[in-house]
Amino acid sequence: MAMMEHEDISNENLAGHLLVSAPYLDGGGFYHSVIFLSREEEEFVIGHILNHPAGMNVGEVARHTDIPESLYPVPIFKGGPVERNQLIFAAFIRTEDKLRVQFHLQEEQALEYIEDPHVILRAYVGHSAWTPSQLRRELNDRAWYVSPMVPDICLEPDSSKVWAMAMRRLSPLHHIMSHAPAQPSLN
């Protein structure tokens, strides 16, 4: 699959795309992140990191809330550095060879998916956000690479593999870059 250069998407709405962090991007908890861009408005772009599990499930943080117990097994992911005190649900819905992704589900909507074998439910604390001009600058600075949404990347159960998978899908050069040491000066 060919890489989508940022010039090609300058007038395209980025919602539904993936942002793949450059190997050297380390700040803000974005090291080796793959972000699903869920919304792009005139004032902001919002995304959620797909591959940073929090190591806990909803039940571990929701015991004294109104969240229904049937949602307790849903795993929590760190969505980004903005509004980390907010828990949102997302559904990854598989249909034949396609994947539909819905973020910002209400609890009632998440409950509708809990028994569906074609749906993977996740909860996210926080999200990632940019103004459109800020994100375009970061793309121009090559802090991020844009990829079309790829179902196997979004659905990969082993989060530690997601970033390398996304880099490999961008181009052979990115695949090589994904094997570079984090701090080459230490070699």
Backbone hydrogen bonds, N-H to C=O, Kabsch-Sander energy under -0.5 kcal/mol:
donor,donor_aa,acceptor,acceptor_aa,energy
4,M,146,V,-0.8
5,E,3,M,-0.9
8,D,5,E,-1.0
9,I,5,E,-0.6
9,I,6,H,-1.0
10,S,7,E,-1.0
12,E,9,I,-1.4
16,G,37,L,-3.8
17,H,14,L,-2.4
18,L,147,S,-3.2
19,L,35,I,-2.6
20,V,18,L,-0.5
20,V,145,Y,-3.1
21,S,19,L,-0.5
21,S,33,S,-2.7
22,A,143,A,-2.7
25,L,22,A,-1.9
26,D,24,Y,-0.6
29,G,26,D,-0.7
30,F,27,G,-1.4
31,Y,26,D,-0.5
32,H,25,L,-0.5
33,S,30,F,-1.7
35,I,19,L,-2.9
36,F,48,H,-2.6
37,L,17,H,-2.7
37,L,35,I,-0.6
38,S,36,F,-0.9
38,S,46,I,-1.3
39,R,46,I,-1.9
41,E,44,F,-3.5
45,V,130,W,-2.6
46,I,39,R,-3.1
47,G,128,S,-2.6
48,H,36,F,-2.0
49,I,79,G,-1.5
50,L,34,V,-3.4
51,N,34,V,-0.6
54,A,76,I,-2.9
55,G,76,I,-0.6
58,V,74,V,-2.5
59,G,72,Y,-2.6
60,E,57,N,-1.3
61,V,57,N,-0.5
61,V,58,V,-1.5
62,A,58,V,-1.6
65,T,62,A,-1.8
71,L,68,P,-2.0
72,Y,69,E,-1.8
74,V,71,L,-1.5
76,I,56,M,-2.6
77,F,123,A,-2.6
78,K,52,H,-3.4
79,G,77,F,-0.9
79,G,125,V,-2.3
80,G,125,V,-0.9
82,V,127,H,-2.7
86,Q,83,E,-1.7
88,I,86,Q,-0.5
88,I,124,Y,-2.5
89,F,105,L,-0.8
90,A,122,R,-2.8
91,A,102,Q,-2.5
92,F,120,I,-2.5
93,I,91,A,-0.7
93,I,100,R,-3.3
94,R,92,F,-0.6
94,R,118,H,-3.2
95,T,98,K,-2.3
98,K,95,T,-3.4
100,R,93,I,-2.8
102,Q,91,A,-2.5
104,H,89,F,-0.5
105,L,89,F,-2.2
110,A,106,Q,-2.4
111,L,107,E,-2.5
112,E,108,E,-1.2
113,Y,109,Q,-0.8
113,Y,110,A,-1.0
114,I,110,A,-0.8
114,I,111,L,-0.6
116,D,113,Y,-1.3
119,V,116,D,-1.6
120,I,92,F,-2.2
121,L,119,V,-0.6
122,R,90,A,-2.3
123,A,75,P,-2.7
124,Y,88,I,-3.0
125,V,77,F,-2.4
126,G,83,E,-0.9
126,G,86,Q,-1.5
126,G,124,Y,-0.6
127,H,82,V,-2.0
128,S,47,G,-3.1
130,W,45,V,-1.9
135,L,131,T,-2.4
136,R,132,P,-2.3
137,R,133,S,-2.1
138,E,134,Q,-2.3
139,L,135,L,-2.5
140,N,136,R,-2.6
141,D,137,R,-2.1
142,R,139,L,-1.4
143,A,138,E,-2.7
144,W,138,E,-0.7
145,Y,20,V,-2.3
146,V,4,M,-0.6
147,S,18,L,-2.6
153,I,150,V,-0.8
154,C,150,V,-2.0
155,L,151,P,-2.4
156,E,152,D,-0.8
159,S,157,P,-1.1
161,K,158,D,-2.3
162,V,158,D,-0.5
162,V,159,S,-0.9
163,W,159,S,-0.5
165,M,161,K,-2.3
166,A,162,V,-2.5
167,M,163,W,-2.6
168,R,164,A,-2.5
169,R,165,M,-1.7
170,L,166,A,-1.0
170,L,167,M,-0.7
171,S,167,M,-1.3
175,H,171,S,-2.0
176,I,172,P,-2.1
177,M,173,L,-2.6
178,S,174,H,-1.8
179,H,176,I,-1.6
180,A,177,M,-1.4
186,L,183,Q,-2.3
187,N,184,P,-1.7
